[in-house]
Amino acid sequence: MTTTPRQQVIAIDVGGTKLAGALVDEEGRLEAYQQIPTPVPARGEPDPVWPALAGLVDALARAADGPVPGVGVGSAGPIDLGAGTVSPVNILSWRGFPLSQRLAEHTGLPVKLAGDGICAAVGEHWLGAARDLSDVLVMVVSTGVGGGVIQRGRLHAGRTGNAGHIGHMVVDLDGDPCPCGGRGCVEALASGPSMVAFALRQGWRPDGGPADGVRLAESARAGDPVALAAFARSGRAVAAGITSMAAANDLTHAVVGGGVARAADLLLPPLRAALTEYARLDFLKDLEVRTAELGGRAGLLGAAALVFNPDRYSGTASPQADPVAAAG
């Protein structure tokens, strides 16, 4: 009796602070996980990020049990799926960087690319909190705010691959400046750094240690009114973004994950209360919010799903990024 060898794909997560990768099989098992800090180039020096990423990919390829069918990549954005390029806000040496083409040339494998928020959405839909849902927004609330949309059971990536980017929906017309260059975005009110900045402006000071989201959550749980106000403000901004996204796309559910969302006991009550205020149309009244289940694995699992199930989760494989397509 012969058994079919399991397939493993190389899954990569490119972020502004870390580069992560793993081998992922068809059941979603992660093996050979590796994570390294994203290198920061010194002034005038060549880009150090690509060599570090190539080394990580090489190590994963060596660890694979057999032939690898492809590479799935989730990257911080903005991205351009048609061109296979990425311009992560926090990787200054990458502007219009041809990530798909570089990986395809380096590995000789087909490459599927999507934004990191979209990969998190795909991961949660494949194996996480959204696995039983057909129409859902999955969002990540952390250092930034991102997301992706599943409609009728399939990924909706949009024209350039940036659909569902809830972090840069405007929810406050005269709101704070956002790292994207705009003003009043969900991210400008709801991200971890934005919450901390708001609390500091209101007079909050941490009891020992750095002024960060962890300390802010500790203060809120201890009853600090400013810390609680920061979470309430964040929850309302997220609720406004969810309501707008659901109204535009006729969604039934939202799944919230990420570092800030790990303080769900503080974020979700004001979020759900605000939903009852904002989501008043009949088709929105049953809008449900769930917490994510996969944690930091969501992005890598989503990147793998781009390779395993491209019909359902079509990120990109631009012709120049896919040696098989190019050869055909």
C-alpha positions in Angstrom: 0.0 0.0 0.0 1.4 3.4 -1.0 0.7 6.6 0.7 0.6 10.0 -0.9 3.4 12.2 0.6 2.1 15.3 2.3 2.8 18.6 0.7 4.4 21.5 2.5 4.5 25.0 1.2 6.8 27.8 2.3 4.8 30.5 4.0 6.4 33.9 4.7 5.2 36.9 6.7 7.0 40.2 6.0 6.5 42.9 8.6 8.2 46.1 9.6 9.6 44.6 12.8 10.0 40.9 12.0 10.3 38.5 9.1 8.7 35.1 9.9 8.4 31.9 8.0 7.4 28.3 8.3 6.6 25.2 6.4 2.8 24.6 6.3 1.1 21.4 5.3 -2.4 20.9 3.9 -3.9 20.5 7.3 -2.4 23.7 8.6 0.4 22.3 10.7 3.4 24.7 11.0 6.9 23.3 11.1 10.4 24.7 11.0 9.1 28.1 12.2 11.7 30.9 12.0 11.6 34.5 13.0 14.2 37.2 12.7 14.1 41.0 13.2 13.5 43.0 10.1 16.9 44.6 9.4 17.1 48.3 9.3 19.5 49.7 6.7 22.1 52.2 7.7 22.3 55.4 5.7 23.9 54.8 2.3 24.2 51.0 2.7 22.5 48.5 0.4 19.1 47.1 1.3 19.7 44.4 4.0 16.1 43.1 4.1 16.1 41.0 0.9 19.3 39.1 1.8 17.8 38.3 5.2 14.5 37.1 3.7 16.3 35.0 1.1 18.3 33.3 3.8 15.2 32.5 5.8 13.5 31.1 2.6 16.6 29.0 1.9 16.6 27.5 5.4 12.9 26.6 5.1 13.5 24.9 1.7 16.2 22.8 3.2 13.9 21.7 6.0 11.1 20.5 3.7 10.2 16.8 3.6 10.0 16.8 -0.2 9.3 19.0 -3.2 7.7 22.3 -2.4 4.8 23.3 -4.7 5.0 27.0 -4.0 5.7 30.0 -1.8 2.9 32.0 -0.1 3.7 35.5 1.1 1.8 38.0 3.3 3.5 41.4 3.3 2.9 44.7 5.0 1.7 47.2 2.5 0.6 48.9 0.4 1.0 46.2 -2.2 0.3 46.0 -5.9 -0.9 42.5 -6.8 -0.8 43.1 -10.5 2.9 44.1 -10.5 3.8 41.8 -7.6 5.4 44.7 -5.7 5.3 45.9 -2.1 6.0 49.2 -0.4 5.7 48.5 3.3 5.4 51.7 5.3 8.0 50.6 7.9 10.5 49.1 5.4 11.9 52.3 3.9 14.3 50.5 1.6 11.4 48.8 -0.2 9.4 51.1 -2.4 7.8 49.3 -5.3 10.0 46.3 -4.4 9.4 43.4 -6.8 9.0 40.8 -4.1 7.1 38.2 -6.1 9.6 38.3 -8.9 12.6 38.1 -6.6 11.2 35.1 -4.7 10.3 33.3 -7.9 13.7 33.9 -9.4 15.4 32.9 -6.1 13.4 29.7 -5.5 12.3 28.6 -9.0 8.8 28.2 -7.5 5.4 29.8 -8.2 4.7 32.7 -5.8 1.4 33.9 -4.4 1.4 37.3 -2.7 -1.2 39.1 -0.6 -1.3 41.8 2.0 -0.6 40.7 5.6 -4.1 41.7 6.7 -5.6 39.7 3.9 -3.5 36.7 4.8 -4.7 37.0 8.4 -8.3 37.0 7.1 -7.7 34.0 4.9 -6.1 32.1 7.8 -9.0 32.7 10.1 -11.4 31.7 7.3 -9.5 28.5 6.5 -8.9 27.3 10.0 -10.0 29.9 12.6 -12.9 31.9 13.9 -14.4 32.5 10.5 -14.2 28.9 9.1 -18.0 28.6 9.2 -18.8 32.0 7.6 -19.4 33.1 4.0 -19.4 36.9 4.4 -17.0 38.3 7.0 -14.5 41.0 7.7 -11.4 39.9 9.5 -9.3 42.7 11.1 -6.0 42.9 12.9 -5.7 45.7 15.6 -2.1 46.0 16.7 0.7 48.4 15.9 -1.4 49.1 12.8 -4.9 48.2 11.8 -5.5 46.0 8.7 -7.9 43.5 7.4 -9.4 41.5 4.6 -12.9 40.6 3.4 -14.4 37.2 2.5 -17.5 37.3 0.4 -19.6 34.3 -0.6 -16.8 32.1 0.7 -14.1 33.6 -1.4 -11.4 36.2 -0.8 -12.3 39.7 -2.1 -8.8 41.2 -2.8 -9.8 44.1 -5.0 -8.2 45.7 -8.0 -4.7 46.2 -6.4 -5.0 43.7 -3.6 -5.8 46.2 -0.9 -9.6 45.6 -0.5 -10.7 45.4 3.1 -8.0 47.7 4.4 -10.3 48.9 7.2 -7.4 50.6 9.0 -7.5 53.5 6.6 -11.3 54.0 6.5 -11.9 57.6 7.8 -14.1 57.5 10.9 -13.4 61.0 12.3 -13.5 63.9 9.8 -11.3 66.1 11.9 -9.4 63.4 13.6 -5.7 62.8 14.4 -3.1 62.5 11.7 -2.5 58.9 10.6 0.8 57.3 9.6 -0.6 56.8 6.1 -0.6 60.6 5.7 -4.3 61.0 6.0 -6.4 62.0 9.0 -9.1 60.4 11.1 -8.5 56.8 10.0 -9.4 53.9 12.2 -5.7 53.2 12.7 -5.2 56.8 13.9 -7.7 56.2 16.8 -7.6 52.4 17.4 -4.0 51.1 17.0 -1.9 50.4 20.1 0.4 53.4 19.6 -2.5 55.7 18.9 -4.2 54.6 22.1 -1.1 55.1 24.1 -0.5 58.6 22.5 -4.1 59.6 23.3 -3.8 58.4 27.0 -0.5 60.3 27.4 -2.0 63.5 26.1 -4.8 63.0 28.7 -2.3 62.7 31.5 -1.9 59.0 31.9 1.5 57.7 33.1 2.4 54.0 33.4 3.3 52.5 36.8 6.9 51.5 35.9 8.1 50.2 32.6 7.5 51.8 29.2 4.4 53.6 28.1 3.0 50.9 25.8 -0.2 48.9 25.1 0.5 46.3 27.8 0.9 49.0 30.5 -2.2 50.8 29.2 -4.3 47.6 29.5 -3.0 47.0 33.0 -4.0 50.5 34.0 -7.4 50.0 32.5 -8.0 46.8 34.3 -7.0 48.6 37.5 -9.8 51.2 36.8 -7.7 54.1 35.5 -10.3 56.4 33.9 -8.0 57.7 31.2 -6.8 54.2 30.2 -10.4 53.0 30.1 -11.3 56.0 27.9 -8.5 55.1 25.5 -10.0 51.6 25.0 -13.5 53.0 24.7 -12.3 55.4 22.0 -10.6 52.6 20.2 -13.6 50.3 20.4 -15.9 53.0 19.0 -13.5 53.7 16.1 -13.3 50.0 15.3 -17.1 49.7 15.5 -17.5 52.6 13.1 -15.1 50.9 10.7 -16.8 47.6 10.9 -20.3 49.1 10.4 -19.1 51.0 7.4 -17.4 48.0 5.9 -20.5 45.8 6.6 -22.8 48.4 5.0 -20.7 48.6 1.9 -20.3 44.9 1.5 -23.4 43.4 3.1 -21.4 41.4 5.7 -22.8 39.4 8.5 -19.8 39.1 10.8 -16.5 40.6 11.8 -13.6 38.8 13.5 -11.1 40.9 15.5 -7.6 39.8 16.2 -4.1 41.3 16.8 -2.2 42.6 19.8 -4.8 45.1 20.9 -7.5 42.6 20.5 -5.8 40.3 23.0 -7.2 42.8 25.5 -10.7 41.8 24.3 -12.1 42.2 27.8 -11.4 46.0 27.4 -12.0 46.5 23.7 -15.0 44.4 22.9 -17.6 45.8 25.4 -17.3 49.4 24.1 -17.0 48.1 20.5 -20.3 46.1 20.8 -22.0 48.9 22.6 -21.1 51.2 19.7 -22.3 48.7 17.1 -25.8 48.9 18.6 -25.7 52.7 18.0 -24.1 52.6 14.6 -25.5 49.5 12.9 -29.2 50.4 12.8 -30.2 49.3 9.3 -32.2 46.1 9.2 -29.6 44.2 7.3 -26.9 45.2 9.9 -28.8 44.6 13.1 -27.6 41.1 13.5 -23.9 42.0 12.7 -21.8 39.8 15.0 -18.3 40.3 16.3 -16.0 37.4 17.2 -12.5 37.2 18.5 -9.8 35.7 16.4 -8.6 32.2 17.2 -5.3 31.8 15.5 -3.2 34.5 17.0 0.2 35.0 15.3 -0.3 31.9 13.1 -3.1 33.5 11.1 -0.9 35.3 8.6 1.3 32.3 7.8 -1.6 30.0 7.5 -3.3 32.4 5.2 -0.2 32.7 3.1 -0.1 28.9 2.8 -3.8 28.8 1.8 -3.0 31.1 -1.2 -0.9 28.3 -2.6 -3.1 25.3 -1.5 -6.4 26.8 -2.6 -5.9 29.6 -5.2 -9.4 29.2 -6.6 -10.9 30.3 -3.2 -8.2 32.6 -2.0 -6.8 34.3 -5.1 -4.0 36.6 -4.0 -1.7 37.2 -6.9 0.5 35.3 -9.1 1.4 37.8 -11.7 2.9 36.3 -14.8 6.4 37.6 -14.1 6.2 36.2 -10.6 5.2 32.7 -11.6 7.8 30.6 -13.5 5.2 28.1 -14.6 2.9 30.7 -16.1 5.8 32.4 -17.7 7.0 29.2 -19.3 3.5 28.5 -20.6 
